[in-house]
Amino acid sequence: MTKENLTRSLKNDRNNKDLLRTEINHATDPNVRLELTKMLLELEKEEKRKRIRNWIIVGVLLICILFFLLYLGTQSSKNTPETRIATKSSSTEQSTDSTTTDSKPLETNLTEEQLKNWVMAILDLTPPPPTRYLLDVYIDEKDKLAYIQVGVNQLDNLGTFRVNAQGQLEANGPITGSIGNSNWVLMSEKYLDTSIAEEYLKTNKLNTIQNKRQLPEILLPYSDEEIEYARVWLAVMGEDYFNQVDIDDFKLNVSFIKKGTPLYYAKEELHINWPSDVVLLTGNYTAQGQIFYSSNFDGTVTVYPMPSHWHQDEKDWNDDTYMSNYLNDILANKRIVKVPAGDSQLVKTLIEHENIIH
C-alpha cells in the first residue's frame, strides 16, 4: 500500500488508536511511520481536550445547582417566617407540656424509686432513727396496690405505707400508733406533697424509734447493721458455732444482693430472680457456712437454702425445665428464723471478725 493510500485509509478511521499503534509497529517506511505517529498524537490531544471540556461542563452544572438550592432556601425563609416561628412555638409548648407531665407522675403509676421518695418525704418530717430507714416495695397480689414497708436496721418494723386506688398515700402500723389493716391514716394526696402529714404531726407523733438504743454497753460502739449481721449468723448457725470453728481462722464476710438480681447468674436466661434485697453472710471457706437472708422487719429473717455447690449432671444442667424447678424450689423452701439478742460477748466477738463488702 502506498503512503498516500494508507494515510487516506487511516484518516477515515482516526478514532481507532489501536489500529494506529499497530500500523506504526508494522510500518517499514520512515515517512509513513512519522505520519502515523503525528496522527496518534493529534488524536490523543483531541481526547484530552474533550475530557477537560466535559469536566468544565460538569463543574458549571454543579455550581448552578448549588446556587439554585441556596436561592430556594433563601426564598423559603423570607416567605414563611410566621410559619417557622409558629412551628417552633408549638414545638416548645409540646416540650413544656411533656416536661410538666413527666415531672408530675400519676400517683397510681409510680416507679419503685418514686414510691420510696414519696415515703421518705413523710419520714423526713420526723427526727431521724439511730441508723437508716430500709424501705421494701411490693405489689399485693389481692388488691394490686403498691405497699412500702418501713424498717430500721432490718429487724425493726415501723409500719407500712401504701398508695390506695385513688392515688393517696396512707400509713398503717406502729409508725402511726394505729394497728390493723382497717386503720389506714391518710398522709398525702399528691406525689411528694407533705401538707396533710404536717397537719397530722401537729396532734400526733410518728413513732420512728428515734429513742435511745436499748443495747448492752459492750455493743454501743457498733452500728446496728454490724450487730444485725452477727446476731443473724448466731441465730442460724447456733451460739455453739465457735466450739466447732477456730475464731482466729474465721471472717464473717458480708455482701449484698439487690432485688431482681438473677438467683443464679449461670442460669440468668431462666429469669428467676431474687424477690427482695438479700444479705449474704459467708465464712472464709465453704465449709464454714453461708447464709442468704432477707429481713421481714419484725424481728425475724427469711433464710433461703442456696447450695454452696451445684452437683447437677450435664443432662439436668442443660434441661431448662429441671433447672427452673430447682431454682424455684430454693425460693419456695425458705424458712423463717427468729433473731434473738443473743449472747452479747459472742456478738461482739463476731462483729470484730466482720468484713463488710459494699
LUMLUMTOR-512814 format. One record per residue: residue in three letters; x, y, z of N, C-alpha, C in turn. Coordinates in steps of 0.001 Angstrom, whole numbers, plus 524288, in hexadecimal, padded with zeros to 5 digits. Layout:
LUMLUMTOR-512814
ALAXYZXYZXYZ
...
//
This chain:
LUMLUMTOR-512814
MET8036A7FB5E800008000080000800008038B804CE80000
THR80250808BE7FCCE8058080D7E7FC7B8046E810DB80137
LYS807E68149380222807588181F806928025881B298063B
GLU800FF81D0C801797FC498203B800E17F77181CFF801FB
ASN7F73C818257FFEF7F29F814D3800D57F1F88135B806A0
LEU7F6668121F809447F627810B580EC57F451815488120F
THR7F667819E1811017F4D981E8E813EB7EF1681FA481339
ARG7ED2C81F3580E5C7E79F8203480D3A7E43C81C3A8102C
SER7E5F68176A810427E2ED8134F812E37E2AB8143D818CC
LEU7E706815D481B147E71A816B5820B97E41881B9682245
LYS7E41B81F9981ED17E12B8245481FFE7DB528233A82042
ASN7D99681F3081D947D40581DCA81DCD7D2A381AFA822ED
ASP7D6AD819A48260B7D5B8816E082AF77D978818E582F26
ARG7D94581E0F830317DCFF82091833B97DC1581F1F83973
ASN7D77781D4483A847D64981C0D83FFC7D894816DD841B1
ASN7DA79813E983E1E7DC8880ECD83F857E24D80F44840E5
LYS7E37E81072845EE7E8F18111C8477F7EBE580BF484753
ASP7E91D807C8848607EBC2802BB848327EDA98016C842B4
LEU7EA62802D783ED27EBEF801E3839697F0B68052483800
LEU7F0C2809FF839D47F53A80D66838CD7FA3A80B1A83B29
ARG7F9CB80948840017FE7680724842918005B8023983FAC
THR7FC987FF2483DE47FE117FA6283B04800E67FBB4835F1
GLU7FEBE7FF78833218011B800FA82E2C806808035D82EE6
ILE8070E806608335080C37808AE8346A810328045C8353A
ASN80EA5800548380C812447FC1183932813C97F9078344D
HIS810367F8DB8307D8114D7F5C682BCC813517F90A82722
ALA8133F7FE1D827E8814EC8017B8237981ACF800EF82292
THR81C478006681D98821E07FFFB81C4B823F180506819FA
ASP8204D80811817F5821C880D14815988221C8111B819F6
PRO826938139181ADD827308177881F0B8236181BF981E7B
ASN8224D81D9B819B881EB982205818FF8192F8208A81A9F
VAL817B681BAF819448127A819DE81ACF8121B81981820C5
ARG8164981772823248163C816F7828DF815D381C4B82B74
LEU818A18203F829648186D8257D82B90812F4827C182B22
GLU81097826EB8268B80B53828FE825AA8076C8267D82964
LEU807F58215A82A358046581E9A82DC28051F8205C83364
THR809E98214C834DB80AFF8231483A388088F8286883B37
LYS808F682BF8837538068783124837D98009D830A583875
MET7FE5482D178355D7F8AA82C59835A97F71582A5183B1D
LEU7FA27826BB83D6E7F8ED8249D842917F943828D5846CA
LEU7FD7782C15846677FE088304E84A367F98D83432849D8
GLU7F80183568845047F3B4839158443C7EEA0836EF8467E
LEU7EDC4831C3845C67E90A82F46847D47E8FA82F6784DC7
GLU7ED6F82E588503D7EDB882E6F855EE7ECE1833E585821
LYS7EF0D837DC8555C7EE2983D488571D7E86583EB2856C5
GLU7E5DC83CD6852AD7E04D83DFD852017DD1883B798565F
GLU7DE75836AD857B47DBB18340685BF27DC80836D68611E
LYS7E130838B48622A7E25183B89866F17DF268408586745
ARG7DEC584355862B07DBA88482A862947D5E7846FC863BA
LYS7D3F584291861AA7CE7B841208629A7CD848400C86864
ARG7D13B83D6586AF27D09183C32870827D06A84133873BD
ILE7D3E3844D5872657D408849D0875407CEDD84CB48749C
ARG7CCDD84CBA86FA07C7E384F6F86EAF7C37884CE2871D3
ASN7C36F847A9872137BF52844EC875007BF818463E87ACD
TRP7C4498465E87D107C4C1847A38829D7C30984D3B883BB
ILE7C445850C48802A7C29F8563B880CB7BCA985697880C0
ILE7BA3C853B087D1C7B481853CD87CBC7B207851AE881C1
VAL7B42984D44883B07B21B84AFF888887B2B084ECB88D21
GLY7B73E8515788D977B82785507891CF7B45C85991891A4
VAL7B38085BA788CCF7AFD98600C88C397AA5785E6688DD4
LEU7A8B9859A488C457A386857B788DAC7A2E58572C89399
LEU7A6F4855268962A7A6B28549289BD57A635859D289E99
ILE7A93C85DA189CC27A8FC862E389F0B7A3918653689E4F
CYS7A15B86472899AF79C1E866858989D7980C8640189C34
ILE7987E85EE389CDE794C085C258A0547953A85E178A5E8
LEU79A2885ED98A7C279B04860BD8AD0D79890866188ADE4
PHE79984869BD8AA337974286EEF8AAAB7914D86EBF8AA7A
PHE78F2E86B268A75D7898586AB18A6F278726868E48AC24
LEU789C08651C8AEA4787DB863368B3B078839867668B7E2
LEU78C7F86A678B7CE78D0E86EB88BB88788CF872CD8BAB4
TYR78789873B78B5E278372877808B49677E2D875B98B6C0
LEU77CFC870B58B5F57780886EA58B7F0777BE86F068BDDF
GLY77C1E86DD88C08877C3386E298C63777B5A873AF8C81D
THR77DD48776F8C58677D2F87CEE8C6FD7778C87EA98C64B
GLN7752E87D308C1E476FCA87EAC8C0D976C1987C498C4DC
SER76D2F877698C656769CD874C68CA1B769F48777E8CF63
SER76EA7879238D11A76F1F87BBD8D62676CBB881238D60F
LYS76CC0883B18D19176A77888E48D12676489888A38D0FC
ASN76283884B98CE4B75CE3884858CD60759D28823A8D1ED
THR75C5887EEC8D57F7594687C528D98F75B9587CFD8DEFC
PRO75CEC881BA8E0A475F0C882618E5E475B09881378EA13
GLU75614882A98E90B75208881C68ECF27514387BEF8EDE5
THR7517E878F78E993750B58734D8EA13754FF870DB8ED4E
ARG759E3872978EC4275E4E870698EF1A75DED871C88F4E5
ILE75C82876918F61D75C0D8782B8FB8A757A68753F8FE35
ALA753498749E8FB6174EDA871DF8FD967503786C2E8FEB6
THR75322869E08FAF9754AE864738FBB575835863E490070
LYS75BF28678A900E375F7C8676A9055575C888682990A6A
SER758CD86BC690A5E755B586CCC90F0875291868009108F
SER750308657A90C9174D1D860C790D927508485C7690FD4
SER7554085BF190D97758D5857E990F7275A65858EE91514
THR75B5785DFA9165975CD185F6B91BA87587685E3B91F7A
GLU7538B85F7991DC874F2385E749213774E8E858A89223D
GLN74F448557391E0A74ED084FD691EAF752FD84DCF9225F
SER757CF84FF1921C575C1184E4B9252875AEB84FB392ACC
THR758BB8547692BAF7576685636930EE75338852C29334A
ASP74F3F8518C9301274B1184E2C931F374D28848DB93379
SER750C6846CE9302575301841AB9312C75624841BC93634
THR7593C84603936EE75C5A8467A93BA9758E2846C894071
THR754A0849D393FF67510584A619444F74EA584527945B9
THR74D3184234941B874AD883D15942A174EAA8396994549
ASP753AC8398F943777579B8361D945B0758D18377C94B55
SER758B883CAB94C9B75A2083E53951D5755B083D72955B1
LYS7510383C2B953D174C9683B149573074A78835A9955FF
PRO74D2B831AD957D474B8382C5C9567B7464582B10958F6
LEU74356827A89567673E6D825E2958A873F8B822BE95D96
GLU73CC982415961C673DEB8219D966C973CF881BBB966C3
THR7399B819EF9633F738818144F9630E73C118116795F40
ASN73FD98143695CF97434F811BF9592E748F18137795A0A
LEU74A9F8136495EF174FE0815289604B753C9810A696009
THR7589F8120895F2275CC380E1F95F4275E1E80CE0964EA
GLU7611B808BA965B9762BB8074996B06765D080BAD96D95
GLU7693A80E2E96A9676C678127096CB5768FB8171496E36
GLN765078185096B097618081CA796C4775E4381B8597124
LEU75C89816A2971BE7599A8152D9766F75CEF815EF97B55
LYS761D98145597B077655E8150397F7B7663981ACF980A2
ASN766C581DF497C8D767948239797D58762D28261797FED
TRP75E258245597E757594C82674980B7759038252E9868C
VAL75A218204E987EF75A0F81EC098D6B75E3D821A59907E
MET762EB8222798E3476722824E3990F0765D082AA1991D4
ALA762C682CFA98E51761228326A98F1975DEE832E799413
ILE75ADA82ED799568757D982ED499A3C75B5E82DC199EEA
LEU75EB2829D199E6E76228828659A2C5765F682CC59A41D
ASP7677882FD09A04176B2C834149A138768D88386A9A48F
LEU763BB8383A9A56E7613783C1A9A8D67623583AE69AE96
THR764448364E9AFAE7651E834959B50E76AED834279B62E
PRO76C6C833FF9BB2E771F6833289BC77773DB82E079BA30
PRO778A282DD59B86A77AA08290D9B5E377B73824B19B9D8
PRO77B6C81FCC9B7FC77C7781B579BB707824881B009BC93
PRO783D78176F9C00A7896C816F69C15278CC5815A49BC95
THR78AAA812949B8F778DB88112F9B44F78AD8813249AF7A
ARG7894580FA29AC0A786A6811429A73F7819C80E3E9A690
TYR77E048109E9A3AA7793280DE89A25877A40809E799E0D
LEU7775D805A999E4077786801B999A1C7720380131997F4
LEU7715D80233992EA76C3A802199907A76BE57FD8498CB6
ASP767BA7FA8D98D3F766E07F607989DB761B77F6CC986FD
VAL761E77F6F3981C875D457F7F197E9975B4A7F2D597C3C
TYR756267F20397C7D753E57ED6097A0874E447EE7F97872
ILE74C3B7EB5A974D9746D37EBC197315743B97E74C97589
ASP73F817E8989784C73C437E49797ABE739487E18D97691
GLU739547DC6A976F7736DB7D91E972FD730E97D99797306
LYS72EA67DAEA9777F728F67DB26977DD726C27E058975F5
ASP728827E49F9784B726407E9B6976D7729507EC939729C
LYS72DF57EA6E9711C7313D7ECA896CEF733397F22296E38
LEU733537F389973337354D7F8A9974C673B1A7F84E97616
ALA73DC57FCC3975B0743557FD04976FC743F57FE0E97CCF
TYR747127FAD797F6C748227FB569850074DF17FC6F985CB
ILE74F1E7FFA9989BD75485800F098B117554E7FFD0990D4
GLN758277FBBB9920D759147FA409977A75DDD7FD2C99976
VAL75D637FF4E99E397618B8028D9A06A763FE7FFC69A50E
GLY769227FF639A4FD76BED7FD0B9A956770D98001B9AA88
VAL7733D7FEBF9AEE277843800FF9B06577BDE7FC7C9B1A1
ASN780977FC9B9AF887849C7F8869B0327827A7F3069AF5C
GLN77ED87F2789ABA677CDD7ED6F9A9CB779197EACD9AD95
LEU7797B7EBAB9B29D7767C7E88C9B643771F77EB7A9B8D9
ASP771F87F0899B8D076DD37F3989BB46769AE7F4FC9B74E
ASN764D87F35D9B8447607E7F4779B4BB75DA87F9589B68B
LEU75E1B7FD8E9B39075B90802769B4FE75609802DE9B2D6
GLY754AB7FFA59AF2F74F85800039ACD274FD57FFE79A6EB
THR74B71801249A48074AFE800AD99ED9748268055999C8A
PHE749FA80712998107473280AF2994EB744D48082199037
ARG740CE80A6498DF473EA88084B9891973C4680CBC985F6
VAL73BF180BFD980D07393280FA997D66733F580D2097C26
ASN72FAB80F9097DF072A8A80D2E97D1A728A080DEE97787
ALA7240080C0397660721EF80C309710972125811BF96F11
GLN720B081582972A67200281B009711E7253681DD697078
GLY7298181B069713D72EA181D71970AC73056820689757B
GLN72E0381F4597A0472F73821E397EE17333F81E7C981FB
LEU736E182111984AA73AB081E38987DC7389581DB898D6D
GLU7382E818D398F4C73633817C89948773A5A814D5997A7
ALA739EC8153899CDB73D94812839A04F73A9580F439A43D
ASN73D1F80B219A61873AA28078E9A9C673EC68050F9AD31
GLY73D73803CF9B21F7410F801079B57174379804699B9A0
PRO74798802859BC17749FC8054E9C07C74B9D80AE49BF2C
ILE74CEE80BDB9BA4E74ECE811119B8E174AA8815419B9CC
THR745A7813B39B9A7741628176D9BA7C73EA18169B9BFB3
GLY73FCB8123F9C24C73D118110A9C7197380C80E109C628
SER736B380D269C136731FE80A2D9BFF173395804F29BDA6
ILE7311E800B39BF807327A7FB799BDC072DA57F8C39BB94
GLY72E497F5FF9B746729E67F34C9B4D8729047F5589AF62
ASN727C67F2059ABCF727397F3939A667722EA7F79A9A575
SER71F287F7E79A90871AD47FB929A83871C2B801139AA03
ASN72091801A09ACC7721ED806C19AEFD726488096C9ABEC
TRP7253380A8D9A7117290780D479A3D672859813279A488
VAL72CBA815DC9A53D72CA981B809A62672E8281E4A9A138
LEU72B6B8220499F5D72CD7824FC99AA97317F8288599BD5
MET7358E8282D9988273A4482B4A9993F73B3482F2F994D3
SER7396C82DF59901E73A6A8317098BAB736AC830179873F
GLU734E2834339847D7315E8335E9800E734128342F97AD0
LYS7389A836BA97AEC73B87837B197623741328361E976EE
TYR743A583489972A77490A832B5972D874CA7836D19752E
LEU74F628354997968753368387D97C3F750CB83CFE97F4F
ASP74BA383D7397F69749158418B98287748A983FA99882A
THR74A77842C698BD874A948412499156746F68445D994CB
SER7438D84781992807405284B0C9959F73CAA8481599952
ILE73A5C843C499786736CF840BE99AE1739D883E4099F57
ALA73E8183C1B99E28741BC839B99A23E7437683DCC9A63A
GLU744BD842819A46A74653846AB9A803741E5848079ABC4
GLU73D11848269A9BA7388A849469AD02737B5844D79B0F6
TYR7387E8400D9AF2D737E983B889B2A373BD583BC19B720
LEU7408F83D889B5F2744B583DAC9B9DB743CB841CD9BE19
LYS7403D845699BD1C73F1A849659C10E73C65847039C5D0
THR73978842DB9C4F2736918405F9C9357385683AC59CA31
ASN73BBE838AB9C6DC73D9F833559C77F7438A8333B9C6D5
LYS745F482F5E9C90E74BA082EC89C89674CD4829979C5FF
LEU74F28829DB9C17875088825049BED1754A3822139C1F4
ASN753CB81D149C29D7577C819D09C57C75BB3817D19C1CB
THR7600781A959C1867644F819009BE18768CC8166C9C11F
ILE767CB8150F9C60B76BAE8126D9C954770D9815779C960
GLN7704881AA09CA827750281DB79CAF4776D581E0E9D0A3
ASN7747481A969D401775F081A7E9D97E77B6B8182F9DA1B
LYS77D538182F9DECF782978162D9DFD4782F28106D9DE75
ARG7877980ED29DCAF78853809629DB2F78864806019E01D
GLN785008021B9E030784AF7FE859E4A07888B7FA139E3B6
LEU78D7C7FB0F9E4DB7919A7F7449E3CA7950A7F6839E890
PRO7975A7F1E09E91B79B557F1229ED2779FE07F4ED9EC35
GLU7A2587F6809F05C7A6787FA829EFF17AAE27F8E49EC48
ILE7AC297F3D49EC247B0997F22E9E8EE7AF597F27D9E311
LEU7AA5B7F3079E1AD7A8F37F3509DC1F7A7F87F8ED9DA47
LEU7A7F27FCA59DDDC7A6D1802129DC647AAA1804549D85D
PRO7AFA5802C09D8587B33D805029D46A7B2188033F9CEC9
TYR7AEBC7FF569CE217ADEF7FD1E9C8F37A8C37FEEE9C695
SER7A8987FEE59C1667A3CD8007F9BEA779FB27FC2B9BF0B
ASP79AD37FDA99BE267968E7F9D99BE43797457F5B39BA08
GLU799637F74D9B58279A427F38C9B14C79E4D7EF729B2E5
GLU7A2887F1379B53D7A6977ED859B6ED7A4697E9A79BAE9
ILE7A1367EB9E9BE7779ECC7E8409C26F79B127E4699BFDE
GLU7981C7E6489BC1A7944F7E2EE9B966796F17DE489B6C4
TYR79B277DF429B3BF79DB87DAFB9B0E479FA47D6CA9B4A8
ALA7A1D57D8809B91C7A3DA7D4BF9BCF179F5C7D1A99BF68
ARG79B227D45B9C0B5796B17D1B49C32C794227CDC99BF75
VAL793A47CF3C9BA7A791517CBA09B6B0794B57C6C19B620
TRP799D97C7759B5D579D5E7C2F19B54C79CC37BF459B9F3
LEU79C907C1749BEA879C197BE399C34A796B57BBB59C3B5
ALA792A37BE799C1E478D597BC539C21478CD27B7A39BE76
VAL78F577B7D99B9EE78EE87B3A29B61A792CB7AF3C9B746
MET797A37B0A39B87879BBF7ACB89B94579BDF7AA849BED5
GLY799B87AD7B9C28E799CE7ABC39C80079E3B7AE539CB00
GLU79D417AF4E9D00D7A1357B1F79D33B7A5CC7AE689D493
ASP7A5457A95E9D3647A9B27A5CF9D44A7AD227A54C9CF6A
TYR7AC357A8C49CB997AEFE7A86E9C69A7B4E67A8629C768
PHE7B6D67ABB19CAF27BC7D7AC2D9CB877BED57A7E59CEFA
ASN7BB8C7A4399D08B7BDB179F749D2DB7BFBF79BD99CE95
GLN7BDF679CD69C9C77BF767998F9C5547C35579C419C1B2
VAL7C36C7A17A9C1DD7C6B77A48A9BE447CA6B7A7FC9C161
ASP7CF437A8209BFC37D32D7AB6C9C24F7D2267B1209C0E0
ILE7D0D07B44C9C4BD7CF7F7B9C59C3C27D4047BCC79C14F
ASP7D8DC7BB3C9C2847DD657BDF89C0557DE157BCDD9BA84
ASP7DB737B8D09B8997DBC57B7789B3087D68F7B8A79B04C
PHE7D3B67BC789B2737CE717BD889B07B7CDB77C3539AF46
LYS7CB0F7C45D9AADA7C9487C9A09A9757C38E7C93F9A7E9
LEU7C04D7CCBD9A9F67BAD47CCE99A85A7BA5C7D0D69A3DC
ASN7BA617CEDD99F287BA0D7D23599A8C7B4607D38F99974
VAL7B35F7D899998A67AE057DA85997D97ADB77DD3499286
SER7AA427DB4E98F377A9647DDCB98A247A3897DE4298931
PHE7A2187E105984F679C9B7E26F9843179AE37E12897E9F
ILE796137DF3197E37793CE7DDC79792B78ED17E0E897875
LYS78E727E3BF9742A789E67E7199732F7852E7E3E597163
LYS780A67E5B6972E977BC07E3719710277BB47E38096B08
GLY77A067DF22968AB779E17DEC4962F977EC97DC8296095
THR782DD7DBA7963CD787AD7D934961DD786A67D365960C5
PRO788E67D13C95C95788267CB9E95B8D789997C84F96046
LEU786617C4749616A7876B7C0FC965D678CA07BE2C9650D
TYR78DA77BCB096021792897BA0695EDA794507BBFA95984
TYR798A57BEE49596379A4E7C1809549979B5E7BDB395020
ALA79D157B8F59516579E357B52E94D3B799497B37E94A58
LYS794B17B49A94CBF78FB97B35C94A3E78C277B82E94A23
GLU78E777BCBD9494A78B617C1889495C7876C7C1C0944EA
GLU788437BEAC940BE784937BEAC93C6077F4F7BC5793DF3
LEU77F057B9C19427577A0E7B7909444F776AA7BBB4946F8
HIS778EF7C05994801776117C4CD94A3C773977C37B94F83
ILE7767E7C0AF952C0774CA7BFA19581C7782B7C30F95BA2
ASN775C17C6FD95E15778A67CB13960CF7774E7CB3E9669F
TRP77AA27CDCE969997799B7CE9596F2B774DD7D22396FCA
PRO771167D0A29731376C4A7D3BF973A776CEF7D87F97730
SER771427D8DD979FF7723E7DD4997D7E778197DDEF97E29
ASP779A37E23F980B277F2C7E301981DE781077DEA798583
VAL785B27DCB79847E787BD7D84C9877C78D2D7D99998988
VAL78E3B7D7D398E4A7936D7D8429909D795F37D2DC99077
LEU79AD47D2AA98EC279DBC7CDC198E877A20D7CDD2992A3
LEU7A1CC7CA11996387A5D57C96C99A327A8E57C477998FB
THR7AE0B7C4D0998E97B1537C03A997DF7B6147C04899B6A
GLY7B8517BB9C99C4C7BD457BB3F99F077C1BA7BBAE99B22
ASN7C65A7BA6899CF17CAE47BA95999757CAD37B6249958C
TYR7C89A7B1B2997227C87E7AD1A993DD7C2DF7AB1C99378
THR7C1E87A81598F6B7BCB37A5EF98EA87BAFC7A2C499364
ALA7BEAB79FD9995A47BD6279C7E99A1B7BBB679F9E99EE5
GLN7BD0D7A4AC99F157BB967A7E09A3947B5F57A9D39A34C
GLY7B36F7A8F499ED97ADE67AA2B99E817ACAC7AF1699B77
GLN7A79A7AF9699A157A5A97B4339976679FE37B4E1998B6
ILE79E177B9C499877798957BAFA99981796C07BF079958C
PHE792987BDC4992BC78FE57C18F98F6978AD97C30A99245
TYR78A427C808993B9785837C96E9969A7837B7CED199500
SER77E607CF84995E377BF87D4A89954E778C47D5BB99A30
SER7780B7DABA99B80775597DC1B9A04B76F7B7DC3599F8F
ASN76CBB7DAD69A3CA767097DB429A3DE765487E0009A70E
PHE769047E30D9A907767FE7E7DE9ABF0764A67E6EF9B0CB
ASP765077E2509B305761F57E1299B7B4765137DDF19BBA0
GLY76A3C7DE3C9BB5F76D7B7DB2A9BEDD76EB87D5C79BCCD
THR76D107D4B39B7F876E547CFAE9B586770D27D0AE9B038
VAL773537CCA89AE1E775867CCF19A8E3773C87C8259A5D6
THR773A67C8A79A0B87727C7C43D99D46777A17C22599B21
VAL778A77BD3199C1177D917BABE99A6B77C7C7B72A995C7
TYR77FA67B7AF991AD77EFF7B49A98CE87832B7B05998CA4
PRO7819E7AB8998B49785547A71D98B2F788897A6E098629
MET78BAA7AAE79853678F097AAE698096793737A6F69814D
PRO794647A3AA97D65798AD79FD997DDE79DFB7A28797D7C
SER7A1CD7A04C9801E7A7287A25997FAB7A9DA7A03397AD5
HIS7A80179BAB978F57AA05799509742B7A56579763970EC
TRP7A63A7974596BCA7A21C7958A9683E7A3C879049965F6
HIS7A0D178C2E9673E7A276786DD965F679F607845E9618A
GLN79C997877295E817997E7853295A3979D10782C29560F
ASP79B4177E65953C679E3477C3894F6B79CFA77F5594A78
GLU79FB177E249464F79F387813E94184799A87812793F56
LYS7971577CB593FC0791C277C4693DAE78E1277FF394095
ASP78E3377FCE945CD78ACA7833B948DC78C4A788F09482B
TRP7915C789F9947EB7933E78F5C9475F7912E791DD9425C
ASN790CC78EE193E3178F01790F2939287891B790A29387B
ASP7866C78E8B93C63780B678E2393C3677E5F792E693EEA
ASP77C68796A793BD577A6479B8693E15775D379A97941C3
THR77289796C89408A76E13795A8943F476FF0793B79494A
TYR773AD7903094932775DD78E2294E1B7785A792869514D
MET77B9B795C494EC277E5B799E79519477A9679E1E9538B
SER7767179F349508D7728C7A3029525976FE17A10695748
ASN76E6779C129574B76BE7799CC95BE976FA2799C996090
TYR77499798B295F7C7788679880963A67793079DE396630
LEU779997A1F8962F777A4B7A73F96507775637A926967C9
ASN770D77A7F69659B76BF77A9929682176B397A6D896D5C
ASP76D2A7A20B96DCB76CD979F3A972C97700D7A1FC97702
ILE7745D7A4639757A7778C7A747979457745C7ABAD97BA9
LEU771797AE7A9785B76E347B2C697A4C7699C7B0AD97D7A
ALA767677AC4997BC2762C97AA2997E63764217A7C5983AC
ASN768D47A5B19844C76A557A2FC9891D76D097A69C98D05
LYS76BFF7AB9498CA476E207AF579907276BFA7AE1D995E3
ARG76EA77AFF7999E376CB47AF3E99F3376D557B4469A258
ILE769D77B5039A5FF769E07B9AC9A94C76CF67B87F9AE44
VAL770A97BBE39AF84773FA7BB2B9B4207737F7BFF59B7A3
LYS772307BF119BC84771F87C3539C04A777877C4CB9C1E9
VAL7787D7C9D89C25B77DBE7CBBB9C39E77DBC7CE089C920
PRO77F987CB249CCF577FCC7CD249D25A7847F7D0B69D321
ALA784957D3549D7A1788FE7D6C19D8D978E037D39D9D960
GLY78D8D7CEE79DB9A792107CB789DBF8795F57CD0E9E023
ASP79A1F7CA239E07279E537CB209E42E7A1707CFDD9E257
SER7A16A7D4019E5697A3E57D8EF9E3DB7A9BA7D84D9E2D1
GLN7AC587D5109E6047B1F67D45E9E5467B3187D1839E037
LEU7AFCF7CD929DEE17B0747CAD99D9E87AF647CE7A9D553
VAL7AB5E7D1AF9D5D57AA1C7D5719D1B37AEB07D9289D0E2
LYS7B0E27DB239D5157B55D7DEB69D4BB7BA047DC049D215
THR7BB127D7369D3A17BF777D4529D1517BEB57D3A49CB72
LEU7B9F67D25A9C9F37B8E17D17F9C4687B93D7D6969C152
ILE7B7667DAE29C3A27B7B87DFFC9C1017BD627E1519BFCB
GLU7C0DB7E0129C3627C6687E1529C2A97C8E27DE1C9BE46
HIS7C6127DA229BC727C80D7D6F49B8187C4DF7D7CC9B31B
GLU7C1D57DC019B2FB7BE9F7DD1B9AE517C1D67DFBC9AA04
ASN7C0977DE599A53D7C2EB7E0D29A0997BE677E25A99CFB
ILE7BCCE7E74199D437B83D7E90D99A567B9E77EAF4994F5
ILE7B7AA7E89E990F27B9157E9BD98B807B4AD7ECDC988F6
HIS7B5A47F1BC987C17B1997F5199855A7B24F7F54197F72
//
